Amino acid sequence: MATQSSPTSIGKEESLSLVGHRHACHVMLYADTKAKLFGRTPIKHIVLMQMRFDGLLGFPGGLVESKENLEAGLSRELGEELGMAVPITPQDHVVSCPAPSCPNLITHFYVKKMEESEIKEVERAAVTMATDHGLEVMGMVRVPLYFLKNGGGLPSFLSHSFISNSRSQLLSALQQFGLVSQRELDEAVRQADQLRQRPNAQ
Ligand SMILES: O=c1[nH]cnc2c1ncn2[C@@H]1O[C@H](COP(=O)(O)OP(=O)(O)O)[C@@H](O)[C@H]1O
């Protein structure tokens, strides 16, 4: 599994002053919802990730070119991956970290809250308009934040494989933005670890 523990963060401006480093920017888009699974389990929040071309889960975004500023580069990547403009501002920045297993790469993470109708528009555009759909991006996925029996829901989602530090980005954003309690996150991680250790796990 490709999950790493939280790497040490670095100031965004400080990271930009490092010589010979590349910068990757990714964003977690989310919205509140009143929808219920099977008419009874509250979904609470729509949180978007994507299935990448390499079969790993990650957030939309990508490498920023050296001439671009970070938010402009991220907005450009989103245009390609989501098929519509989703402007990102410096206020959406959450944390920057050296990539865990990629020397000289800094990962910058952003979080943007949207309306439910806006996030549904993003999902539609990602399939119908995005140039990357079916190529670099296999599809957007919603993160299940609820718990079902036998580890279903968030624990099962967390037991999949994630690119770079995107799993720890997800966990810390869910906690920081109050989408899942710390107690539930701890329980989800515990159950995810158990699911991975099952002898018949794939
Ligand atoms: O969701 C993510 N969170 C953190 N780092 C990521 C995420 N997705 C990819 N990365 C890292 O950033 C690098 C570039 O990202 P990505 O593959 O999205 O860019 P690209 O489409 O411009 O090639 C990847 O090789 C990986 O190390």
The ligand as an SDF file (V2000), in Angstrom:
LIG
                    3D

 27 29  0  0  0  0  0  0  0  0999 V2000
   -3.1550   14.0250   -4.5930 O   0  0  0  0  0  0  0  0  0  0  0  0
   -1.9320   14.1630   -4.4580 C   0  0  0  0  0  0  0  0  0  0  0  0
   -1.4110   14.6200   -3.3060 N   0  0  0  0  0  0  0  0  0  0  0  0
   -0.0590   14.8000   -3.1120 C   0  0  0  0  0  0  0  0  0  0  0  0
    0.8310   14.5530   -4.0500 N   0  0  0  0  0  0  0  0  0  0  0  0
    0.3880   14.1030   -5.2360 C   0  0  0  0  0  0  0  0  0  0  0  0
   -0.9890   13.8780   -5.4950 C   0  0  0  0  0  0  0  0  0  0  0  0
   -1.1150   13.4240   -6.7610 N   0  0  0  0  0  0  0  0  0  0  0  0
    0.1170   13.3630   -7.2710 C   0  0  0  0  0  0  0  0  0  0  0  0
    1.0400   13.7650   -6.3570 N   0  0  0  0  0  0  0  0  0  0  0  0
    2.4990   13.8740   -6.5120 C   0  0  0  0  0  0  0  0  0  0  0  0
    2.7620   14.9490   -7.3870 O   0  0  0  0  0  0  0  0  0  0  0  0
    3.4160   14.4890   -8.5650 C   0  0  0  0  0  0  0  0  0  0  0  0
    2.7930   15.1830   -9.7560 C   0  0  0  0  0  0  0  0  0  0  0  0
    1.3880   15.0250   -9.6740 O   0  0  0  0  0  0  0  0  0  0  0  0
    0.4790   14.5780  -10.8960 P   0  0  0  0  0  0  0  0  0  0  0  0
    0.8150   13.1830  -11.3080 O   0  0  0  0  0  0  0  0  0  0  0  0
   -0.9220   14.8420  -10.4890 O   0  0  0  0  0  0  0  0  0  0  0  0
    0.9670   15.6500  -11.9600 O   0  0  0  0  0  0  0  0  0  0  0  0
    1.0330   15.7450  -13.5360 P   0  0  0  0  0  0  0  0  0  0  0  0
   -0.3680   15.3950  -13.9990 O   0  0  0  0  0  0  0  0  0  0  0  0
    1.3730   17.1750  -13.7960 O   0  0  0  0  0  0  0  0  0  0  0  0
    2.0940   14.7540  -13.9620 O   0  0  0  0  0  0  0  0  0  0  0  0
    3.1940   12.9650   -8.5740 C   0  0  0  0  0  0  0  0  0  0  0  0
    4.2620   12.3160   -9.1890 O   0  0  0  0  0  0  0  0  0  0  0  0
    3.1250   12.6410   -7.1130 C   0  0  0  0  0  0  0  0  0  0  0  0
    4.4200   12.5030   -6.5630 O   0  0  0  0  0  0  0  0  0  0  0  0
  1  2  2  0
  2  3  1  0
  2  7  1  0
  3  4  1  0
  4  5  2  0
  5  6  1  0
  6  7  2  0
  6 10  1  0
  7  8  1  0
  8  9  2  0
  9 10  1  0
 10 11  1  0
 11 12  1  0
 11 26  1  0
 12 13  1  0
 13 14  1  0
 13 24  1  0
 14 15  1  0
 15 16  1  0
 16 17  2  0
 16 18  1  0
 16 19  1  0
 19 20  1  0
 20 21  2  0
 20 22  1  0
 20 23  1  0
 24 25  1  0
 24 26  1  0
 26 27  1  0
M  END
$$$$
